[in-house]
Amino acid sequence: MKKRLSPMDTVFLIMESPQNLMHVASMLTFQLPPQADRQAYCRQLMAHLVRHTHYAEPFDQKLAYPFLGMGAPSWVEDTQFDLENHVHHLAIPAPGGPRELTSLVARLHSTMLDRTRPLWEFHVIEGLKNNRFAIYFRIHHSCMDGLGRMKVIRSMLSTSADEGFKNAPWQGNGQRWKADPPQPLDTTLKNAFIGLANQLKIVPELASLGVSRSILHQSAAPMPFDAPKTRINKASKGQRRFAYADLPLSEVKQLGKMVGATVNDIVMSVCAMALRNYLLELNHLPDKPLIAFVPVSLRSNSHEGGNQLSNILCNLGTHIPDLRARLDLIKQSSSEGKEIIRKLSREAAQTLTFILQSPGMVFQLLKLSGVLNPAFNLMISNYPGPAEKLYLGSATLESLFPVSFLFNGQDLNITITSYVDALQFGLVGRSDGMFDMVRLASHIQHAFLAHKEEITHPLQNR
């Protein structure tokens, strides 16, 4: 039984190479009860994870390509599926601190998933100090987006330490995807014409909202290739670097209320200030503002996999010294972009995504990233996570950090998710890039403190 990939999911496969990896991941850390034996607990967890023989989609699905590679690939059941190729038990060396853990995660994140198998891996990691362990879970972006990955993680966790282990996400419940029926040539041509007609219907919708004018002439929301050419966007073949930071969610919300900003506005402003200060420190701050590529979810309560996203470009105002003025520009830029998306149908929003994203993809595929100005300088993504404390068996989930991907010719991705009262930042860069990820994480912490001081005591800082 086959299920064809959507055009957006197919793009993530087309763009991938050993230097330009398109998987996304999460790093979870857990605290065991004081009396628990960590090694025995991890062995018990591993035994539970590999005990099933019936598997759920997409975890038992691999890629199948049409004859001569003509057309979109499909997901098909891997009849030779072996869980031992996907679930692994590792350990980090002493002292088992953040340096050892992030080094291992960066190394795992730097390799390409095997396309002859289902495109995911799950690693249980021992050796963390203070009776803790970690999980690193990665899956190809063509399989699911960040919110889909969050649902998968949430499905194996409990709200009580007394519930025991729940089924792993790949442990099947008998439900299967509805397969796409085989299509004769006349049906394929008919569907192509229907698709073209649907796209033509979208054109008046875009035009009636003035989207073309907004993209080309709006004062705050930028257009592709407005981004300055910087060392952030040099072509690179480096391995991945990873670091993390966290901020108190309740305090970020309070700051937003005080200045009429969303949580995402404050997060973007904190990132912008951290980048500005770090680039000033390196004597490499461009005169033009950095431009961020920001995913916007179109996901409903549907159980469909794959990617259900649109995107906006956001002006980070890194050329502006004043914190308040920079925040106001970010608010305006983000608001204008999101307002366009809100007014569009799902189909039109996804079409707009291709309008914004396709130039960068084309230049990436043609390896022109180092020749022209980048379509954008970096990706900043923020999506919600669990609001309640969660458990894996009797172990308490203490952190949940995203580990995302890099576009070719880009040196930085910042992805944020929430867990209870924390905003958890995952920073991914390249080993031969300009950023020290740990140093940038420190700048994020300091930028938040500067926002807190400026917003809560504005007169003292004027």
Secondary structure, DSSP 8 states (H G I E B T S, - for coil): -EEE--HHHHHHHHT-BTTB--EEEEEEEEE--TT--HHHHHHHHHHHHT--SSB-TTTTEEEE--GGG-S--EEEE-TT--GGGTEEEEE--TT--HHHHHHHHHHHHTS---TTS-SEEEEEEEEETTTEEEEEEEEETTTB-HHHHHHHHHHT-BSSTTS-----TTB--S----------HHHHHHHHHHHHHHHHHHHHHHHHTTHHHHHHH-SSS--TT-S---GGGS-----EEEEEEEEEHHHHHHHHHHHT--HHHHHHHHHHHHHHHHHHHTT---SS--EEEEEEE---S----B--EEEEEEE--TT---HHHHHHHHHHHHHHHHHHHHHS-HHHHHHHHHHHHHHHHHHHHTT-TTTS--S-SEEEEEE---SS--EETTEEEEEEEEE----TT--EEEEEEEETTEEEEEEEEETTSS--HHHHHHHHHHHHHHHHHHHHSTGGG-
